[in-house]
């Protein structure tokens, strides 16, 4: 389930970055938007990895 979530985060980030180039902004605003969306995607992906590791530690402790 978590691997599907990671895949969806990557696809969503790519779609937002590509869609950002269709907004009527100038070049610097488009670049800033793209960098912002990539950083948000990296944060979301990293937090999903962190939660996955935390869940594994919690489930292994109970056994």
C-alpha positions in Angstrom: 0.0 0.0 0.0 2.8 2.4 0.8 4.6 1.8 -2.5 1.4 2.8 -4.3 1.3 6.0 -2.2 4.9 6.8 -3.1 4.1 6.3 -6.8 1.1 8.6 -6.5 3.2 11.3 -4.8 5.8 11.1 -7.7 3.1 11.2 -10.4 1.3 14.1 -8.6 4.5 16.1 -8.3 5.3 15.6 -12.0 1.8 16.6 -13.0 1.9 19.8 -10.9 5.3 20.7 -12.3 4.2 20.3 -15.9 0.9 22.1 -15.2 2.8 25.0 -13.7 4.3 25.8 -17.1 0.8 26.4 -18.5 -0.1 29.2 -16.0 0.3 32.7 -17.3 3.3 33.6 -15.2 6.7 34.9 -16.2 9.7 32.6 -16.4 10.9 33.3 -12.8 7.5 32.6 -11.3 7.3 29.3 -13.3 10.7 28.2 -12.1 9.9 29.2 -8.5 6.6 27.3 -8.7 8.3 24.2 -10.2 11.0 24.2 -7.5 8.4 24.6 -4.8 6.3 21.7 -6.1 9.4 19.5 -6.4 10.4 20.3 -2.8 6.9 19.6 -1.5 6.9 16.3 -3.4 10.3 15.5 -1.9 9.0 16.3 1.6 5.9 14.1 1.1 8.0 11.2 -0.3 10.5 11.5 2.6 7.7 11.6 5.2 6.1 8.5 3.7 9.5 6.7 4.0 9.8 8.0 7.6 6.3 6.8 8.5 7.0 3.4 6.9 10.2 2.9 9.0 8.4 4.1 12.2 5.5 1.7 11.5 8.0 -1.2 11.1 9.7 -0.3 14.4 6.3 -0.2 16.2 5.1 -3.5 14.8 8.4 -5.2 15.6 8.4 -4.0 19.2 5.1 -5.7 19.9 6.2 -9.1 18.8 
